[in-house]
Amino acid sequence: MDQNIDKPMPSESYLYTAATLYDVAAIKNLIAPFASADIMLPRTESELFENIRDYQVCKSSSRLVGCTALHIMSPKIAELRALAVHPSHQSQGIGSTLVQICINEARRLGIPSVFTLTLEEDFFSQHGFVRVPRETLTQKVWSECYKCPKYDRCDEVAMLHHV
Ligand SMILES: CC(C)(COP(=O)(O)OP(=O)(O)OC[C@H]1O[C@@H](n2cnc3c(N)ncnc32)[C@H](O)[C@@H]1OP(=O)(O)O)[C@@H](O)C(=O)NCCC(=O)NCCS
C-alpha cells in the first residue's frame, strides 16, 4: 500500500471524475494490495486501458484515492466492479459516492439492474443492493471468475440493485 498518501484533513475535499488513461497506473496500484489480500480481483494495465471508459475515480489533491467501474453486460444488466478506497481515506463517504455515481450512470444509460459480487454485503445493503442467488444472474457474470485465485472456493455474494 502506498504510504505516501497522507491522512485526510477534516475539511479535505474530493474530486469525482471519469477516469482517463493517465489514471491507469494509479488505479492498478490502488487495487493491487486488496487483490494481494484476496479481497478483490487484480486488474492488469492492459485490462484497465481497454475498459477505462467504465471507470470513475476520486481524487484528493490530484492523488487518486478511490475508484470503481460500471461494466455493461447486456441491455438489462451492468456490473459494479473494482470498487476500492485507499485505507487512509476510508469512512469519508467516498465508497458511497462512487456507488451512487455508478447507479446514476446506469439510470442515465437506461440499464435496469446493477449487480456486484462482493465480500462487503453490509456496505452494499446500505446502498439498496439485495442479496440474490448467484444462479439468477446471467452466465456472462462469471466471465471474470477464471482470473480469480479463489475460483474453486468463492466466498463472494451476488447482490442486485434495481435502478
Ligand atoms: C468497501 C469500501 C469501498 C468502502 O469505502 P468507504 O469509502 O470506506 O465507504 P464509505 O465511507 O462511503 O462508507 C463506509 C462507512 O462510513 C460511513 N460513512 C459514510 N459517509 C460518511 C462520511 N461522510 N463521513 C464519515 N463516515 C461516513 C458509512 O455509514 C459506512 O459505515 P459502516 O462502517 O457502518 O459501514 C472500502 O472499505 C474498501 O475499499 N474496501 C476494500 C476493497 C473492497 O472490499 N471493495 C469492495 C469490493 S466489491
The ligand as an SDF file (V2000), in Angstrom:
LIG
                    3D

 48 50  0  0  0  0  0  0  0  0999 V2000
  -15.8030   -1.1310    0.8900 C   0  0  0  0  0  0  0  0  0  0  0  0
  -15.1390    0.2230    0.6740 C   0  0  0  0  0  0  0  0  0  0  0  0
  -15.1030    0.5120   -0.8140 C   0  0  0  0  0  0  0  0  0  0  0  0
  -15.9780    1.2770    1.3900 C   0  0  0  0  0  0  0  0  0  0  0  0
  -15.4020    2.5550    1.0740 O   0  0  0  0  0  0  0  0  0  0  0  0
  -15.5340    3.8060    2.0850 P   0  0  0  0  0  0  0  0  0  0  0  0
  -15.0980    4.9960    1.3520 O   0  0  0  0  0  0  0  0  0  0  0  0
  -14.8490    3.4820    3.3670 O   0  0  0  0  0  0  0  0  0  0  0  0
  -17.1010    3.8100    2.2890 O   0  0  0  0  0  0  0  0  0  0  0  0
  -17.9720    4.9680    2.9670 P   0  0  0  0  0  0  0  0  0  0  0  0
  -17.1050    5.9100    3.7110 O   0  0  0  0  0  0  0  0  0  0  0  0
  -18.8530    5.5070    1.9300 O   0  0  0  0  0  0  0  0  0  0  0  0
  -18.8230    4.1450    3.9620 O   0  0  0  0  0  0  0  0  0  0  0  0
  -18.1660    3.3350    4.9210 C   0  0  0  0  0  0  0  0  0  0  0  0
  -18.6660    3.7040    6.2710 C   0  0  0  0  0  0  0  0  0  0  0  0
  -18.5030    5.0810    6.5140 O   0  0  0  0  0  0  0  0  0  0  0  0
  -19.7800    5.6680    6.8090 C   0  0  0  0  0  0  0  0  0  0  0  0
  -19.8310    6.9660    6.1450 N   0  0  0  0  0  0  0  0  0  0  0  0
  -20.4850    7.2710    5.0160 C   0  0  0  0  0  0  0  0  0  0  0  0
  -20.3290    8.5500    4.7100 N   0  0  0  0  0  0  0  0  0  0  0  0
  -19.5250    9.0860    5.6430 C   0  0  0  0  0  0  0  0  0  0  0  0
  -18.9830   10.3840    5.8760 C   0  0  0  0  0  0  0  0  0  0  0  0
  -19.2600   11.4290    5.0750 N   0  0  0  0  0  0  0  0  0  0  0  0
  -18.1490   10.5650    6.9140 N   0  0  0  0  0  0  0  0  0  0  0  0
  -17.8760    9.5430    7.7450 C   0  0  0  0  0  0  0  0  0  0  0  0
  -18.3790    8.3050    7.6040 N   0  0  0  0  0  0  0  0  0  0  0  0
  -19.1940    8.0740    6.5500 C   0  0  0  0  0  0  0  0  0  0  0  0
  -20.7990    4.7230    6.2940 C   0  0  0  0  0  0  0  0  0  0  0  0
  -22.0050    4.8110    7.0430 O   0  0  0  0  0  0  0  0  0  0  0  0
  -20.1030    3.3920    6.4650 C   0  0  0  0  0  0  0  0  0  0  0  0
  -20.2890    2.9770    7.7800 O   0  0  0  0  0  0  0  0  0  0  0  0
  -20.1220    1.4290    8.2010 P   0  0  0  0  0  0  0  0  0  0  0  0
  -18.6810    1.2890    8.5940 O   0  0  0  0  0  0  0  0  0  0  0  0
  -21.0390    1.2540    9.3450 O   0  0  0  0  0  0  0  0  0  0  0  0
  -20.4410    0.5870    7.0180 O   0  0  0  0  0  0  0  0  0  0  0  0
  -13.7170    0.2680    1.2740 C   0  0  0  0  0  0  0  0  0  0  0  0
  -13.7770   -0.1900    2.6000 O   0  0  0  0  0  0  0  0  0  0  0  0
  -12.6950   -0.5600    0.5130 C   0  0  0  0  0  0  0  0  0  0  0  0
  -12.0470   -0.0600   -0.4140 O   0  0  0  0  0  0  0  0  0  0  0  0
  -12.5260   -1.8170    0.9290 N   0  0  0  0  0  0  0  0  0  0  0  0
  -11.5230   -2.6910    0.3130 C   0  0  0  0  0  0  0  0  0  0  0  0
  -11.9040   -3.0960   -1.0750 C   0  0  0  0  0  0  0  0  0  0  0  0
  -13.2640   -3.7290   -1.1200 C   0  0  0  0  0  0  0  0  0  0  0  0
  -13.6480   -4.5450   -0.2900 O   0  0  0  0  0  0  0  0  0  0  0  0
  -14.0220   -3.3470   -2.1640 N   0  0  0  0  0  0  0  0  0  0  0  0
  -15.3320   -3.8520   -2.4150 C   0  0  0  0  0  0  0  0  0  0  0  0
  -15.1820   -4.9280   -3.3990 C   0  0  0  0  0  0  0  0  0  0  0  0
  -16.7140   -5.2400   -4.1780 S   0  0  0  0  0  0  0  0  0  0  0  0
  1  2  1  0
  2  3  1  0
  2  4  1  0
  2 36  1  0
  4  5  1  0
  5  6  1  0
  6  7  2  0
  6  8  1  0
  6  9  1  0
  9 10  1  0
 10 11  2  0
 10 12  1  0
 10 13  1  0
 13 14  1  0
 14 15  1  0
 15 16  1  0
 15 30  1  0
 16 17  1  0
 17 18  1  0
 17 28  1  0
 18 19  1  0
 18 27  1  0
 19 20  2  0
 20 21  1  0
 21 22  1  0
 21 27  2  0
 22 23  1  0
 22 24  2  0
 24 25  1  0
 25 26  2  0
 26 27  1  0
 28 29  1  0
 28 30  1  0
 30 31  1  0
 31 32  1  0
 32 33  2  0
 32 34  1  0
 32 35  1  0
 36 37  1  0
 36 38  1  0
 38 39  2  0
 38 40  1  0
 40 41  1  0
 41 42  1  0
 42 43  1  0
 43 44  2  0
 43 45  1  0
 45 46  1  0
 46 47  1  0
 47 48  1  0
M  END
$$$$
